[in-house]
Amino acid sequence: METGMRSLLSDNGRYVESFRLFLKNSTEHECMQQFIETRLPDVVSSIGDGKTVINVLGVGSGSGEIDLKIFSKIQARYPGVPINTDIVEPSPEQLLSYMERVAKTPGLENINFTWYKKTSAEFELQVKKEKLETKYDFIHMIQMMYYVKDVPATVKFFRSLLAPNGKLLIILVSGNSGWSTLWKKYGSRLPLNDLCLYITAGDIADMLSSEGAKQECYELPSDMVITECFIDGNRNGDLLLDFLTETCDFNKNAPPELREEIIQDLKSPGCSSVKDGKIIFNNNLSAIVVESD
Ligand SMILES: C[S@@+](CC[C@H](N)C(=O)[O-])C[C@H]1O[C@@H](n2cnc3c(N)ncnc32)[C@H](O)[C@@H]1O
């Protein structure tokens, strides 16, 4: 890694701010919502068969916007069946936003929330130490696998928590996205902060195949408008660049040559296209659904 740069995750306030701006500038949640509307009903159609309570685990749930949409599909399939949900999320700001969202959302009366202000690894440790035996009918890990240290071990652990008929949903950037292009070229020169950041859904699918896991993969086309990244001194552009490079204040702290190279590549066809005068980054995602063994 080049000197003088540190991971965006080391500054939680700035991370949350740039993540929110990313959501505003992209169709990230819209494409997930499309998946939830069109595909998820099928995915969850048998997870609760014969059960009096449905157990759901959310890992890296952020402020819960997507989680609540997922619940609505489980509730629609299994009306009136109580849902127990464990939420594992290390960021206090995100957890608080999630709790506020739950407090003001009607229709969640049959859902019992338990909050864990923990990383997935800390949660795994607690489960093992306290020999917790809960098995889950649905587990989701949406856009969070970049932040775990040992991806294969993490996937293996959460698969082991699946109940019979249970499903694990993993959503990550697609192997054909601009992210993949950027990470392949610059991953080694950006701050990893000893986290396994540069992983795509393609890598996870290969890993699962080699383990003989039953999985289905869905492509979720998505865009992100990054025009402001190319306007000097534009604060939104600075924050988006931080999010794209996972670097805290990239514009200020990156060596000039690296900054120049990345700025050029962000405009190139491997990462972006131009539409109506806007520069559109390829933010395509993939959803992988893994069945219990
Ligand atoms: C990109 S956000 C995704 C949030 C949400 N799932 C969504 O799609 O809107 C990543 C989330 O993972 C959380 N996170 C970071 N490191 C984590 C870890 N080691 N274990 C669990 N969650 C983590 C972050 O705090 C953040 O809320």
The ligand as an SDF file (V2000), in Angstrom:
LIG
                    3D

 27 29  0  0  0  0  0  0  0  0999 V2000
  -21.9980   -1.5700    2.7740 C   0  0  0  0  0  0  0  0  0  0  0  0
  -22.8130   -1.6750    4.3080 S   0  0  0  0  0  0  0  0  0  0  0  0
  -24.2110   -2.6720    3.8980 C   0  0  0  0  0  0  0  0  0  0  0  0
  -25.3760   -2.4500    4.8070 C   0  0  0  0  0  0  0  0  0  0  0  0
  -26.6620   -3.1780    4.4080 C   0  0  0  0  0  0  0  0  0  0  0  0
  -26.5070   -4.6210    4.4260 N   0  0  0  0  0  0  0  0  0  0  0  0
  -27.1300   -2.7180    3.0520 C   0  0  0  0  0  0  0  0  0  0  0  0
  -26.9480   -3.4430    2.0750 O   0  0  0  0  0  0  0  0  0  0  0  0
  -27.6660   -1.6040    2.9720 O   0  0  0  0  0  0  0  0  0  0  0  0
  -21.7900   -2.7920    5.1930 C   0  0  0  0  0  0  0  0  0  0  0  0
  -22.1930   -3.0110    6.6210 C   0  0  0  0  0  0  0  0  0  0  0  0
  -21.3720   -4.0370    7.1920 O   0  0  0  0  0  0  0  0  0  0  0  0
  -21.0070   -3.6310    8.4870 C   0  0  0  0  0  0  0  0  0  0  0  0
  -19.7590   -4.3400    8.8360 N   0  0  0  0  0  0  0  0  0  0  0  0
  -18.4800   -3.9210    8.6610 C   0  0  0  0  0  0  0  0  0  0  0  0
  -17.6140   -4.8540    9.0980 N   0  0  0  0  0  0  0  0  0  0  0  0
  -18.3570   -5.8990    9.5310 C   0  0  0  0  0  0  0  0  0  0  0  0
  -18.0390   -7.1650   10.0940 C   0  0  0  0  0  0  0  0  0  0  0  0
  -16.7740   -7.5390   10.2730 N   0  0  0  0  0  0  0  0  0  0  0  0
  -19.0540   -7.9680   10.4680 N   0  0  0  0  0  0  0  0  0  0  0  0
  -20.3560   -7.5990   10.2830 C   0  0  0  0  0  0  0  0  0  0  0  0
  -20.7070   -6.4000    9.7230 N   0  0  0  0  0  0  0  0  0  0  0  0
  -19.7330   -5.5700    9.3600 C   0  0  0  0  0  0  0  0  0  0  0  0
  -20.8510   -2.1320    8.4030 C   0  0  0  0  0  0  0  0  0  0  0  0
  -20.9370   -1.5130    9.6670 O   0  0  0  0  0  0  0  0  0  0  0  0
  -22.0060   -1.7700    7.4790 C   0  0  0  0  0  0  0  0  0  0  0  0
  -23.1960   -1.4970    8.1830 O   0  0  0  0  0  0  0  0  0  0  0  0
  1  2  1  0
  2  3  1  0
  2 10  1  0
  3  4  1  0
  4  5  1  0
  5  6  1  0
  5  7  1  0
  7  8  2  0
  7  9  1  0
 10 11  1  0
 11 12  1  0
 11 26  1  0
 12 13  1  0
 13 14  1  0
 13 24  1  0
 14 15  1  0
 14 23  1  0
 15 16  2  0
 16 17  1  0
 17 18  1  0
 17 23  2  0
 18 19  1  0
 18 20  2  0
 20 21  1  0
 21 22  2  0
 22 23  1  0
 24 25  1  0
 24 26  1  0
 26 27  1  0
M  CHG  2   2   1   9  -1
M  END
$$$$
